[in-house]
Amino acid sequence: MPAIGVTGAVFTVSIGATNYEDQITSGTINTTPTIVRTKTLSGVAFDQTDLNSTMSLDFLFDEVTGMYGALQTAIAAAASVAVVVESTSGTWTGAAMFIESADLTYPADGVVTVSTSFTGSVTFAATA
């Protein structure tokens, strides 16, 4: 089966019920299983004991009325947020993602950006 290339520009990110498209500059979704290797009498057994998921987003700072403000409100309330990333090939859904960081970068000669990371459980559903 041939590979299908998907550009990052076709991705849509939703936090809560709000879509953010034009300000996202990059993102990453990681799914890392925890595998336990156990020596048995007949060889080696491998068991998955956990599944850790993280998401990260880099975006243009939109002051406190947009995405940055929504994240800061959730951080102050110690609340999880729903994060959905949609593309032409599928949708990744984190129904209760906890914000690990929201780092603001303000270079003297450039555009202010934010890098944020989330942890929680992420599911993937392919587009039919």
VENLINJO-V806758 format. One record per residue. N is the residue number from 0. RES is the residue in one letter. SS is DSSP state (alpha for helix, beta for strand, coil for the rest). PSI is psi in whole degrees, -180 to 180 (999 if undefined). OMEGA is omega in whole degrees, -180 to 180 (none if undefined). Layout:
n=N res=RES ss=SS psi=PSI omega=OMEGA
n=N res=RES ss=SS psi=PSI omega=OMEGA
This chain:
n=0 res=M ss=coil psi=131 omega=-179
n=1 res=P ss=coil psi=151 omega=177
n=2 res=A ss=coil psi=146 omega=177
n=3 res=I ss=coil psi=119 omega=179
n=4 res=G ss=coil psi=137 omega=178
n=5 res=V ss=coil psi=126 omega=179
n=6 res=T ss=coil psi=149 omega=179
n=7 res=G ss=alpha psi=-25 omega=-178
n=8 res=A ss=alpha psi=-17 omega=-179
n=9 res=V ss=alpha psi=0 omega=-180
n=10 res=F ss=coil psi=142 omega=174
n=11 res=T ss=beta psi=136 omega=179
n=12 res=V ss=beta psi=131 omega=175
n=13 res=S ss=beta psi=134 omega=172
n=14 res=I ss=beta psi=122 omega=-169
n=15 res=G ss=coil psi=-128 omega=179
n=16 res=A ss=coil psi=12 omega=-175
n=17 res=T ss=beta psi=129 omega=177
n=18 res=N ss=beta psi=140 omega=176
n=19 res=Y ss=beta psi=120 omega=-177
n=20 res=E ss=coil psi=-57 omega=-168
n=21 res=D ss=coil psi=-13 omega=-177
n=22 res=Q ss=coil psi=-10 omega=179
n=23 res=I ss=beta psi=128 omega=179
n=24 res=T ss=beta psi=-27 omega=174
n=25 res=S ss=beta psi=165 omega=179
n=26 res=G ss=beta psi=161 omega=180
n=27 res=T ss=beta psi=140 omega=173
n=28 res=I ss=beta psi=125 omega=180
n=29 res=N ss=beta psi=134 omega=173
n=30 res=T ss=beta psi=116 omega=-174
n=31 res=T ss=beta psi=108 omega=177
n=32 res=P ss=beta psi=146 omega=172
n=33 res=T ss=beta psi=117 omega=-177
n=34 res=I ss=beta psi=129 omega=176
n=35 res=V ss=beta psi=126 omega=179
n=36 res=R ss=beta psi=124 omega=-178
n=37 res=T ss=beta psi=126 omega=176
n=38 res=K ss=beta psi=128 omega=178
n=39 res=T ss=beta psi=174 omega=179
n=40 res=L ss=coil psi=-26 omega=-178
n=41 res=S ss=coil psi=13 omega=179
n=42 res=G ss=beta psi=-135 omega=-178
n=43 res=V ss=beta psi=136 omega=176
n=44 res=A ss=beta psi=141 omega=178
n=45 res=F ss=beta psi=125 omega=-180
n=46 res=D ss=beta psi=134 omega=174
n=47 res=Q ss=beta psi=123 omega=-177
n=48 res=T ss=beta psi=-16 omega=-178
n=49 res=D ss=beta psi=161 omega=176
n=50 res=L ss=beta psi=113 omega=-178
n=51 res=N ss=beta psi=130 omega=-179
n=52 res=S ss=beta psi=139 omega=175
n=53 res=T ss=beta psi=155 omega=173
n=54 res=M ss=beta psi=148 omega=172
n=55 res=S ss=beta psi=148 omega=179
n=56 res=L ss=beta psi=139 omega=169
n=57 res=D ss=beta psi=132 omega=-178
n=58 res=F ss=beta psi=162 omega=178
n=59 res=L ss=beta psi=134 omega=180
n=60 res=F ss=coil psi=128 omega=-178
n=61 res=D ss=coil psi=29 omega=-178
n=62 res=E ss=coil psi=-153 omega=-173
n=63 res=V ss=coil psi=3 omega=-177
n=64 res=T ss=coil psi=-5 omega=-176
n=65 res=G ss=coil psi=-134 omega=-175
n=66 res=M ss=alpha psi=-45 omega=-179
n=67 res=Y ss=alpha psi=-44 omega=179
n=68 res=G ss=alpha psi=-41 omega=178
n=69 res=A ss=alpha psi=-41 omega=179
n=70 res=L ss=alpha psi=-42 omega=179
n=71 res=Q ss=alpha psi=-37 omega=177
n=72 res=T ss=alpha psi=-44 omega=179
n=73 res=A ss=alpha psi=-39 omega=178
n=74 res=I ss=alpha psi=-46 omega=-179
n=75 res=A ss=alpha psi=-32 omega=-179
n=76 res=A ss=coil psi=-2 omega=-175
n=77 res=A ss=coil psi=40 omega=-177
n=78 res=A ss=coil psi=151 omega=174
n=79 res=S ss=coil psi=162 omega=177
n=80 res=V ss=beta psi=152 omega=173
n=81 res=A ss=beta psi=128 omega=178
n=82 res=V ss=beta psi=125 omega=179
n=83 res=V ss=beta psi=129 omega=177
n=84 res=V ss=beta psi=120 omega=-178
n=85 res=E ss=beta psi=141 omega=174
n=86 res=S ss=coil psi=-179 omega=178
n=87 res=T ss=coil psi=-17 omega=-177
n=88 res=S ss=coil psi=-14 omega=180
n=89 res=G ss=beta psi=-178 omega=-178
n=90 res=T ss=beta psi=131 omega=174
n=91 res=W ss=beta psi=127 omega=-177
n=92 res=T ss=beta psi=124 omega=171
n=93 res=G ss=beta psi=98 omega=-173
n=94 res=A ss=beta psi=-31 omega=-179
n=95 res=A ss=beta psi=80 omega=-179
n=96 res=M ss=beta psi=134 omega=179
n=97 res=F ss=beta psi=136 omega=-177
n=98 res=I ss=beta psi=119 omega=178
n=99 res=E ss=beta psi=-33 omega=180
n=100 res=S ss=beta psi=156 omega=172
n=101 res=A ss=beta psi=96 omega=-173
n=102 res=D ss=beta psi=122 omega=-180
n=103 res=L ss=beta psi=129 omega=178
n=104 res=T ss=beta psi=126 omega=-177
n=105 res=Y ss=coil psi=83 omega=177
n=106 res=P ss=coil psi=144 omega=-178
n=107 res=A ss=coil psi=-29 omega=-176
n=108 res=D ss=coil psi=18 omega=-176
n=109 res=G ss=coil psi=-166 omega=-177
n=110 res=V ss=coil psi=139 omega=178
n=111 res=V ss=coil psi=130 omega=-180
n=112 res=T ss=beta psi=165 omega=178
n=113 res=V ss=beta psi=138 omega=171
n=114 res=S ss=beta psi=127 omega=-179
n=115 res=T ss=beta psi=150 omega=178
n=116 res=S ss=beta psi=147 omega=-177
n=117 res=F ss=beta psi=152 omega=172
n=118 res=T ss=beta psi=146 omega=-179
n=119 res=G ss=beta psi=-152 omega=179
n=120 res=S ss=coil psi=126 omega=-179
n=121 res=V ss=coil psi=133 omega=175
n=122 res=T ss=beta psi=153 omega=179
n=123 res=F ss=beta psi=135 omega=175
n=124 res=A ss=beta psi=120 omega=180
n=125 res=A ss=beta psi=146 omega=176
n=126 res=T ss=coil psi=130 omega=-178
n=127 res=A ss=coil psi=999 omega=none
